[in-house]
């Protein structure tokens, strides 16, 4: 049943505008009057255009009412409501559904999820040394929670369909798969049947989990065909018409006063005197040194003085 027209409430436009201006941040954010809407008996809403930036299609809505037989309008509520063509924000989604890979940065901490379906309770020690040793040391189950079957399945699906699976462009272009590469480190457990870790520093997947049928150009057993160089050495250019004049020094002739003496290093040393064949030196006698040449500049004055002294001695004077 349609609401009955109420003249008292529909005439309360000025009151509704005053309330809208009061709740708006700026008075100019309240625009033209859009009309009144009969909500119920003795209940009417007045709407005004919102001119604030980012609120296209929104309207200030002020609802007024009156008591039975009353002649005065009273404000019930005032708010900003969207219209049919209003710009709305996206539907709110919980953080667990909004989170994407790479959103967690240094220092960020996720809240604890006790009901995470990807995890299940870990191993609880039984008290049996043999069972506990196998579970804790070999299977590494000494944790509060471990991956559940759902968690392993989701991880395998995500890794296999990702950029390090068999459908990656690098894997399609490669000539061999990671399963035959010497740099592959296999994983343990059920995930090890499909995945391993790349340990090749030259590979774009170094330190990443890759599928066994993944591949790249840094495979340990592949090679490339030798191709000629793109920059071959040019042939040498020989100009047969050009002449180069080289000046040669004339050798010095013997007896030429202008000739420079030969360096001492080039003069051959004189050969030592050969020993007499009939006189062989004894075993403990050192060989006689070469005789020194007699000096040609012996002073005559000393010889004459020696002769005069000898004659005086013979005469007895």
C-alpha positions in Angstrom: 0.0 0.0 0.0 1.4 3.4 -1.0 2.2 5.9 1.6 -0.3 8.8 2.1 0.9 12.2 1.0 2.0 14.3 3.9 2.1 18.0 3.2 3.8 18.9 6.6 6.7 16.6 6.0 7.1 17.3 2.3 7.3 21.1 3.0 10.3 20.5 5.4 12.9 21.0 2.6 14.7 23.9 4.3 15.1 21.9 7.5 16.5 18.9 5.6 19.0 21.1 3.8 20.2 22.6 7.1 20.9 19.1 8.4 22.6 18.0 5.2 24.9 21.1 5.3 25.7 20.4 8.9 26.9 16.8 8.3 28.8 17.6 5.1 32.5 18.5 5.3 31.9 21.6 3.2 28.7 23.5 2.6 29.2 23.5 -1.1 29.1 19.7 -1.1 25.3 19.9 -0.8 23.9 20.5 -4.3 20.4 20.9 -5.8 17.3 19.3 -4.4 16.3 16.0 -5.9 12.8 15.6 -4.4 11.1 13.8 -1.6 10.5 10.0 -1.2 7.5 8.8 0.9 9.0 6.0 3.0 5.9 5.2 5.2 3.0 7.0 6.9 4.3 10.2 8.4 7.8 9.4 7.2 9.5 11.3 4.3 13.1 11.4 3.0 14.5 14.5 1.3 17.4 14.0 -1.1 20.2 16.5 -2.2 22.9 16.0 -4.8 26.4 15.4 -3.3 29.0 17.5 -5.2 32.0 16.2 -3.3 34.8 14.7 -5.5 34.6 10.9 -5.8 30.9 10.7 -5.0 29.3 10.9 -8.3 25.7 9.6 -8.1 25.5 9.9 -4.3 22.9 12.0 -2.5 22.5 13.5 0.9 19.4 11.9 2.4 17.5 13.4 5.4 14.5 11.6 6.8 11.9 13.5 8.7 8.8 12.4 10.6 5.9 13.7 12.8 3.7 12.5 15.5 0.0 11.8 14.8 -2.0 15.1 14.4 1.4 16.9 14.8 2.2 20.0 12.7 6.0 20.0 13.2 8.6 17.9 11.3 11.3 16.1 13.3 14.6 14.8 11.8 15.0 11.1 12.2 18.4 10.4 10.5 20.7 11.9 7.9 23.2 10.1 5.8 24.9 9.9 2.4 23.4 7.2 0.2 24.3 6.0 -3.3 22.0 6.3 -6.2 21.5 4.0 -9.2 24.5 5.3 -11.1 26.7 5.9 -8.1 30.4 4.9 -8.1 30.7 2.2 -5.5 33.7 0.5 -4.0 34.3 -3.2 -4.7 32.6 -5.8 -2.6 34.5 -6.4 0.6 36.6 -9.6 0.5 38.3 -11.1 3.6 42.1 -10.8 3.7 42.6 -14.5 3.3 40.9 -14.3 -0.1 42.5 -11.0 -1.2 46.0 -12.1 -0.4 48.2 -12.8 -3.5 51.7 -14.1 -4.0 54.2 -11.3 -3.4 51.9 -9.3 -1.1 53.9 -10.2 2.0 56.9 -7.9 2.4 59.8 -7.6 4.9 58.4 -7.3 8.4 54.8 -8.3 7.4 53.3 -11.1 9.6 50.1 -13.0 8.7 47.6 -13.8 11.5 47.4 -17.4 12.8 44.8 -19.6 11.1 43.9 -22.6 13.3 41.6 -24.0 10.7 43.8 -23.7 7.6 42.7 -26.6 5.4 46.2 -26.8 3.9 47.6 -28.1 7.2 47.0 -31.0 9.4 48.3 -32.0 12.9 51.8 -33.2 12.9 53.3 -36.3 14.5 52.8 -36.8 18.3 55.5 -38.9 19.9 54.2 -42.3 20.9 56.9 -43.3 23.3 58.2 -46.1 21.1 61.8 -45.3 20.3 61.8 -47.1 16.9 58.6 -45.4 15.7 59.5 -42.0 17.0 63.0 -42.1 15.5 61.6 -42.9 12.1 58.9 -40.3 12.3 61.0 -37.5 13.7 64.5 -38.1 12.2 63.7 -39.6 8.8 60.2 -38.2 8.0 60.7 -34.8 9.8 57.3 -34.9 11.4 58.4 -33.3 14.7 56.2 -30.2 14.0 52.8 -29.1 15.3 51.3 -29.1 11.9 52.4 -30.4 8.5 51.0 -30.2 4.9 47.7 -31.9 4.5 46.8 -33.8 1.3 44.9 -30.7 0.1 48.0 -28.5 0.8 50.3 -30.8 -1.2 47.8 -31.0 -4.0 47.4 -27.2 -4.2 51.2 -26.6 -4.1 51.8 -29.2 -6.8 49.1 -27.7 -9.0 50.4 -24.2 -8.5 54.0 -25.2 -9.2 53.2 -27.3 -12.2 51.0 -24.8 -13.9 53.3 -21.9 -13.0 56.3 -20.3 -14.7 58.6 -23.3 -13.8 56.4 -26.0 -15.2 56.5 -27.8 -18.6 54.4 -25.1 -20.3 56.7 -22.2 -19.6 58.2 -20.6 -22.8 61.8 -21.5 -21.7 60.8 -25.1 -21.1 59.1 -25.4 -24.5 62.2 -24.0 -26.3 64.7 -26.1 -24.3 66.2 -29.3 -25.9 66.3 -31.4 -22.7 64.3 -31.7 -19.5 65.4 -31.0 -15.9 65.1 -34.7 -15.0 68.4 -35.4 -17.0 70.2 -32.3 -15.7 73.1 -32.7 -13.2 72.1 -29.5 -11.4 68.7 -30.9 -10.3 68.3 -31.6 -6.5 65.2 -33.9 -6.1 62.7 -33.2 -3.3 61.8 -35.8 -0.7 58.3 -37.3 -0.2 55.5 -37.3 -2.6 56.4 -33.9 -4.1 59.8 -35.4 -5.2 58.1 -37.5 -7.8 57.3 -34.3 -9.8 59.6 -31.6 -8.6 63.2 -30.7 -7.7 65.3 -27.6 -6.9 67.6 -26.1 -9.5 71.1 -25.5 -8.3 72.7 -24.0 -11.5 73.8 -20.4 -10.9 73.6 -19.7 -14.7 69.9 -20.8 -14.9 67.1 -18.3 -14.5 65.5 -20.9 -12.1 68.5 -21.1 -9.8 67.2 -21.8 -6.2 63.6 -22.4 -7.4 61.4 -25.4 -7.4 61.0 -26.7 -11.0 59.1 -29.7 -12.4 61.0 -32.6 -13.7 59.8 -32.0 -17.2 60.7 -28.3 -17.1 63.8 -27.1 -18.9 66.1 -24.2 -19.8 69.1 -23.3 -21.9 71.6 -24.0 -19.0 71.1 -27.8 -19.1 74.3 -29.6 -18.0 74.3 -32.1 -20.9 73.4 -29.9 -23.9 75.6 -28.0 -26.3 75.4 -25.6 -29.2 76.7 -26.0 -32.7 79.8 -23.9 -33.5 79.0 -21.1 -35.9 81.4 -18.8 -37.7 82.1 -15.5 -36.0 80.0 -12.5 -37.0 83.1 -10.3 -37.0 85.7 -12.1 -39.3 89.2 -10.6 -39.4 89.6 -8.6 -42.7 92.4 -9.6 -45.2 95.6 -7.5 -44.9 95.9 -4.7 -47.4 99.2 -4.5 -49.3 100.1 -1.4 -51.3 102.6 -2.6 -53.9 103.0 0.8 -55.4 104.3 2.5 -52.3 108.1 2.6 -51.7 109.7 3.0 -48.3 113.3 4.3 -48.2 115.4 2.9 -45.4 118.8 4.6 -44.7 121.5 2.1 -43.9 124.7 3.1 -41.9 128.0 2.3 -43.7 130.3 0.0 -41.7 133.5 1.5 -40.3 136.8 0.5 -42.2 140.0 -0.5 -40.4 142.6 2.3 -40.1 140.0 5.0 -40.5 140.7 7.7 -37.9 137.1 8.7 -37.9 136.0 5.2 -37.1 134.8 4.7 -33.6 136.6 2.1 -31.5 134.8 -1.2 -31.1 133.2 -1.7 -27.7 135.3 -3.7 -25.2 132.7 -6.4 -25.0 133.3 -7.3 -28.7 137.2 -7.6 -28.3 138.2 -11.2 -28.0 140.7 -11.9 -25.1 144.2 -13.0 -25.9 144.7 -16.7 -25.7 147.0 -17.9 -22.8 150.5 -19.2 -23.6 150.6 -22.9 -24.3 152.7 -24.9 -21.8 155.9 -26.6 -23.0 155.3 -30.1 -24.0 158.5 -31.5 -22.3 157.9 -29.9 -18.9 154.6 -31.1 -17.4 153.9 -29.5 -14.0 153.6 -31.6 -10.9 150.3 -32.5 -9.5 150.6 -30.1 -6.5 152.3 -27.2 -8.4 150.1 -24.5 -9.6 150.5 -23.5 -13.2 152.7 -20.4 -13.9 150.7 -17.3 -14.6 151.1 -15.7 -17.9 154.1 -13.4 -18.1 153.3 -9.7 -17.9 154.4 -7.7 -20.9 157.5 -5.5 -20.4 156.6 -1.9 -20.3 158.1 0.1 -23.2 158.4 3.3 -21.1 161.1 2.1 -18.6 162.9 5.3 -17.3 166.6 5.6 -18.4 167.7 7.8 -15.6 167.2 5.0 -13.0 169.3 2.5 -15.1 172.3 5.0 -15.4 172.3 5.6 -11.7 172.4 1.9 -11.0 175.4 1.4 -13.4 177.3 4.3 -11.8 176.9 2.8 -8.3 178.1 -0.6 -9.5 181.3 0.9 -11.0 182.1 2.8 -7.8 181.8 -0.4 -5.8 184.2 -2.3 -8.1 186.9 0.4 -7.9 186.7 0.5 -4.2 186.2 4.2 -4.0 
